[in-house]
Amino acid sequence: MTQPVSPPRDSTAKVPEAQPPAWRGLLARADVRTLSLLGVLAALIVVGGITKPDEFLDTRNLQLVLTQASVVGVVTVGMTFVIVSGGIDLSVGAIVALASVWATTVATQEYGFAGILFTAIAVGVGCGLVNGVLIAYGSMVPFIATLAMLASARGLALQITDGKTQIVTVPSVLDLGERDAYVLGIPPLVLVFAVVTVIGWLVLNRTTFGRRTVAVGGNPEAARLAGIDVRRQRLYLYLLSGLCCGIAAFLLIVLSGSGQNTNGNLYELDAIAAAIIGGTLLTGGRGTITGSVLGVLIFFTITNIFALNNLQSDVQQIAKGAIIVAAVLVQRRTASTT
């Protein structure tokens, strides 16, 4: 009995190629955004060097830009986590103000450096806890809850200071702002900002907490079905935002040597704008710490260039608004093509 003969194989048939993982495409887009932001920052540095070469490229001026960016930069790291999760925090500026004035009262300063640092962080975390509980367990819309915190924190800061500036008299705090405290020419505030940035990047990109944050922002219901406690995750995120506000408040105390109820004015807008420019989606589910930090540096470089060229502050605000609109339009175009 003869065996059936199998048909000859087509040696020219192509084996279907394996599709690259989806994360590689996301990584490629992230790299393009980062390179684009670096290009914008480099272009601004060139503009500053051409228009005011002696002033802009001076080491002291560059140190000043980085120092000023550090305070808002720390707030922006916390804001990035919140926005990636699909939330928003309009109270960060007011929390910075409240933490700074609470940490610089006469009673607090009696406990020295540790007392000021602890109070600033404790107030920031406490406000973040209130926001998180109202949003996660009180089912309040983040916009409304944080708006209420904004008004309350500003009012309490004004009540504590009675509209007066509280001068810091603790030498160990003031010394951090002196040039003698610089490490290899780098101000201590910039080093703190760098540490916060690195930790934030590692947490968002290399930990389960970061993956849960992205999952909650991408699809909260799917995250819940996957076993993620969405409410607890949101609580943690607002605690993180409050912690960053507390750290920023301490940096602002070092930078200004005082506590004022007007501290942190419009920080919430600067932080949100920097995150958007950096590629963080307002709808949640995507964002990068690197992009947000570059957004902060771009904003403060623009502000510094305008100041050196004696341009009015209203022109600066118009430029910032135009940049925000352009960033959102680019985001929508990118989202429609993916």
Disulfide bonds with the S-S distance in Angstrom:
none
